[in-house]
Amino acid sequence: MDAGGLDSDGHGFRNSKEMWREEIGLGEEEEKDATCAPAAKRHGWYQKGISYWQGVDASVDGVLGGYGHVHEADVKGSESFLKPLLVDRFGSERRHLVTLDCGSGIGRVTKSLLLKHFNEVDLLEPVRHFLDAARENLAPEGDMKEVVHMPVNFYCLPLQEFTPEAGRYDVIWIQWCIGHLTDDDFVSFFKRAKVGLKHKGFFVVKENVARKGFVLDKEDSSITRSDLYFRDLFKQCGLYIYSSKDQKGFPAELFAVKMYALVCNKPKGGRNKRLDYTPALIKQSH
Ligand code: SAH
């Protein structure tokens, strides 16, 4: 990726390599040869992200950055993307489905979307007070014997340190958290996580997208990547886009949001056979 980018103070970068060099130190290749790897800088990048979220209210408004009112449109958009995919990949007969909600926050997506379509949901969230709130928000009501859709495991870990149990998941859902990962951790996360998918399993990435290049948020250590940037990384992960869709109905001042369904084997013909090259409507938030 050689497109330039910006940070939240309006400072420009010639390309992502330059930005990563500033944020986490040397590039991957140089790191191998360096006598002193810049582990402290990388640690600082992740720590800043976690500290930011530690200071945020464990509420829908909190995890949505003050835009709690987009929750319903978000869930509706996700549902219309997910439902046909489940039929396409797993058939219309009911079967036992298992998913993982990555960067789950307070369990908003699990509660309003995933528990409706999956029998078991695991949650992965590095910020303790969010995960505790998720556990409370998702506590089953009534007779446990009746519960056929339930949260199962609550992992208090960041994505870059997580390796799933082999073959456990039909779907791995990653919404509004992958921007916290550096490019190399992004790629190694997906490579490890593939092992956690069942046959015909897939990933869903739902994320803000920048118009071009990237936008670095210095406050919470995250980057918003462009569609091209994402496609380049997915390729490096050995993943194929099975289908993608733009989220509709969000306020104009927000970034455009895209959903990608990603599979491990080259699809014979995905859901949207047309290649989705049309740039999304661009609404920058900073
Ligand atoms: N996906 C949830 C929460 C979005 S807020 C939802 O849509 O409601 C972003 C979440 O990413 C926060 O819960 C934050 O703690 C989490 N996060 C931050 N750094 C992360 C990392 N390195 N790995 C996984 N999650 C991270």
Residues whose N, C-alpha, C, O or C-beta is under 5 A from the ligand:
A	BS01	SAH	G49 W53 V63 C102 G103 S104 G105 R108 V109 P126 V127 F130 L157 P158 L159 Q160 Q175 W176 C177 H180
